[in-house]
Amino acid sequence: MRIFTRLTLLSAVMVAMMLPNIAQAKSRILTNCFWPPQHYMCKQVLPTWGKWVKEATDGRVTIQIPPKSLASPPEQWGSVEKGIADAAVQFNGFVANRVAGPLVAMQPFVASADAPAMSEALWETYQKYFPNEYKGVHALSMWVITPAEVYSQTDTPINSIDDLKSRKIWALPGTVANLMKKVGVGVVAGPAVQANEVISRGVVDGHIGLSPVSIAAFQLGPYTKSMTQFKTRIYSTSFSFVINEKKWSEISPEDQKAITAVSGAKFGRMAAQFWVDGDAKAIARFKSEWNIPVFQADPAFENALKAQSKFLTDGWIKKANGKGIDGQAAYDFYVARVNELSKL
């Protein structure tokens, strides 16, 4: 009996000694990046978040970024849902059939030049108006990149509705392309990665939907003669950063709290700042390398386009309402917060 008691006590001591090690069990988050490996999302933004996560969790949680994307850009959400990747970034335009809320930042004429401000405003809007919309994944963060501008490929700037109608325009699919069609513009729509193929061949004589950093990235400077900039920018793009729900549940509540603290608005502002810095460098090349002047849009032009774009905003509000979101309230809140937070 005494031997049995000693064995029991010994077992209890061994279990107690093991408990700290169990508590210190490490977790790795396989974090996909669909951009090219040299892109700052893969080389700087996600690694910076990984450093924050490691520090915040005292090394209990780390991230790993695969050398190549594990799925195509439209399939990032699906790859996380299926467990192919633990976490990934998703362009919200590709998941419009799943979520409506984050598309508030992609409505016409709600953007500013301050991408970090838009990102913080979007995260606040998510928390207030659609915190339960994400299904199958857990939202870590979301952010908005620098806004799109209007570009002419002829010596005449585009600064009126008539100027637009006289052109054939390349446009990003979705909001921008639909607005151009509403105005009555001849449109060639396509993803940003195909812009150079269309624009460099002279198929169009103007383009809409890219920020200055994308003009540099897609080597469109030699084919662009001027840029027209609106006071309230015409369009911007939002992204979601999501993690597999099961993977998230495996992380301790303490570490979940720590990861949340370095994600959300903090991550969104950090990611968006890279686009702001990229735009600044691109604008410098506009002046020094390509001689691309920047014109401010005539207020009459801006107001006319705003009026033409109302059907898009109304459509989003209706869709959001159908998802159980107060669309008008979410829209008004986002616009107000962007205006309050923007410093650029």
N, C-alpha and C positions, 0 to 999 in steps of 0.2 A: 504493500500500500504506500509506504514511504517512497519507494522507488518510482511508483506511478506519479506521486505528487511532484517529485523532483523533475521528472520528465515533462510533466504538464507545465511547471513553472519555467523550465528551460525553453519549451516551445513558445510560451507566451513572450519570453524575453526576446527570442529570435524574431518573432512576428513584429514586436515593437521596434526592434532594430531595423527591420525592413521597411516599416511604414514611411520614414522620411524619404527613402529611395523611391518608393512607389509614388509619393507625392511629387518627386522631382522628375518623374518620367517625362521624356522629351517628345515633342510633337513637331512634325515637319509639314509645312503647307506648300504643296506643289503649285506654284503660281505661274500660270501661263501668260505669255506676252505674244500677241499676234503680229505686232509690228516687226520689221526687219531687226535682226539682232543688234545692229549698230544704232537703232533709234533710241532717243533718250528715255522713252518709256521702259525699254528693256535694260539699258545701261545705267540709268540714273534714278528714275522715278520709283520703279518697283524695288530696286536694291536699297534705296533710301528708306522706303517703308519697311523692308526687311530688317534693316539696322534698328529702326525704331521698335519694331516688334520684339526683336531679340533683347534689346536693352530693357524694354518695359516688362518683359516676362522673366528677366534674369536668366536668359538663355534657355528657358524651358520650351519656347516655341521659336522655330526658325523657318525661313522660307527657302525654297529652291526654285530657280527659274530654268526651265528646259532650254537647251541651245537652239531649238527650233519649235515653232508653234505646234501644239498638239491638235489644233483644229482650225478650220477656216474662220475668217472674221465673223461671218454670220452665225457660226456655231459655238461661240464662246460660252454662252449661257447653257446650251445643251450639253457641252462637254463637262461643265461643272456639275450639272444635274445628274449626269450619268457616272460621275466619279472619275472621268478620264483625267481631269485636272481638279485640284482642290479649290483653286480660286482663279479668277480671270477677269479681264476687262471686256465689257460688251458695249458696242455702239448702240445707243438706244433706238436708233432708227430701224435696226434689224429685229427688234423685239416689240414692235408696235402692236403686234397681235397679243402680246402677253401683258404689257404694262402701258398705261396711259399717263400716269403721273409725271414721270421724268421728262416727258415730251413737252411739258409746259415751257421748258427752257429753249425748245426748238421752234417756238411759235414766231411768226414774223414780227419784227419791230419791238422786241422785248430785250434785246441784247445791248450790252455796253462794251467798251474796249477793255474793261477791267474783268478779265476772266476769273481771277480768284474771288472777286466779289460775287459774280454770278454763281460760282461753285458753292460758296457759303450759303447764298440765298436758296439754291436748289436743295441743299441738304436740310435747311430749316423747313422748306416747304414740304419735303418728303416726311420729315418727322411730324409735322403738324397736320398734314392733309392725306397722306397715303402711306402710313407706316406699315400697313399690313398687305400691301398690294403684291409684294414679291413672294411668289410661291415656288417651292422647290429649291430655292437658294436663300441665303441670308445676305442682305445688303451691307457691305462694309463701308462703302463711300460712293459718291457720284460727283462728277465735276463737269464744267462747261469750258470749251476751248475758245480762243479768240474768234471774233465774229467775221463773217464773210463780207466781202466788198464787191463792187461792180467795176469791171475792167473793159476798156475799149482796145480793140486791136487795129483801129484806124487812127488817124491823126485827130479825129473829132471825138472829144470826150462824150460819154453817155451821161446826160444831165436833164433828161425830160422823158416823158412817156413816149413822145414822138420819136426821140432818139432810139429808144428801146424797140419800138415797132419797126424801125427801119433796118434793124439788125437781125441776123441769125445768131442765136446765143447758145453757148454751152452752159448747162446748169446742172447742179447736183440734183439727183432725183428727190422727190418728196416736196417739202415746203417750197423751195426756191423754184423748181421746175413747174409746180402747179400754179404758183403765183404768176410766173411768166406766161403760161398758157392762158390764164384768166385775162391778162392784159392784152393778149393777142399777139404775142411774140412767137416767132418761129424758134422752136427749142430742140436742141440735141442734148438729151439727158444721159448721164452716165456717172459711174463712180469716179472719185478723185484720181485713182490710180490710172484711169484711162484718159484723163484730161489732156495730157501732153499729145497723145496720138491724134486727137481731134483738133486741138488748137494749133499745134505746130504745122499741120497740113493746110491750114487756111480754110477748113470746112466751115468755120464760123468766123464772125468778125466782132465778137465780144464774148465775155464769159462772166458768170455770177456764181458765187457759192464758196469761194476759197478765201482764206485769210492770207495776209502777205507771206507768212512763213511757208505756206503751201505753194505759193508762186515760186519761191526759191527751191523748195524741196522737189517739185515736179518740173523744174527747169523751164518755166514759162516766161521768165523775164524777157528774153529776146523777142517774144511774140506779143508783148503787152505794151501799149503805147501810153495809157493813162489809167488812173484809178479814181473812182468816185466814191466818196465816203459820206455816209449818212450820219446825222446827229445821233439818232437812235438807230443802232445798226440793224440791218435788214434780217439777219439770220445768224444763229450759232448752233453748235452741235454739242450734245451732252452724252456722257458715258456713265455706265454703272460698273462698280467694282464689287463682285459677288463671290461668296464662298459656299461650298457644298454644305447643306444643312446638317448632314450626319457628321461631317468633319468638324463643323462648328460645335456640335453637341459633345464631341469627344474632348474638347478643350475645357479645362476647369473654369468655373465661374470667375475665379480670381483673374485668370489669364484672359478670359473673354473681356472682362472689364478693362484690363490693361490694353488689349488690342483695339478695343473700341475707342479708347482715349487717343490713340495715335492714328486712327482712321477717320471716318466721317469728314467734318469740315477741314480738319488739319491736313489730311491727305489730299482732299480736293483742292485746297488752295495751293498746296505745294505742286501738285501735278499741273494745274492751270498756269502757274507762273512760268513754267518752261515754254508754254506757247506765247506768253507775253514777251519773254526774252527773245524768243525766236522771231516774233514779229518785228521787234526793234532792230534786230540784225538784218532782217530782210528789207525793211524800209531804208536802212542805210545803203544797201545794195541798189535799191530803186534809184537813189540819187547818184551814187558813184559809178555804177556799172551799167545800168540799163537806161538811164535818163527817163524814168517814168514819173511824170508829175502827178501829184495828188490834189484832186479838186474836192471842195465841199459841195455836197448836193444842194441844189436850189430847193428852198423850203416847199415850193409848189410841187416839185417832183416827189419829194419825200411824202408830202401829205396825200398826193394822188395815189402813190403806191400803198400807203397805209390804208386808204379807203378801199382799194381793190383787194387787200389782203384780209379783210374782215371775215370773209367766208371761211378762211382757214382757222382763225381763232374760234369762231362760232362752232365749227366742226369739232375742234378739240374739246371745247367745253361740253358739248353734247356727249362725246365719247367718254370723257371723264365722269360725267354724271351717271352714265350707264354702268360704270365700274364701281359705283358707290362713292365717288369722290365729289365733293362740292367744287365743281370745275371753276365757276366764276370766282369763288372765294380764293381758291388756290392760285388762279391766274393773277388776281389783284394783289395777293400777298407776295407772290414772287416778284412781280413788277415793282412793287413798293420797296421790297428789300434790296433789289438790284440798285434802284435809285439811291437808297439810303447808304448802301455800302460802297458804291463805286467811287473811286478816287481818280480814275483816268478818263 
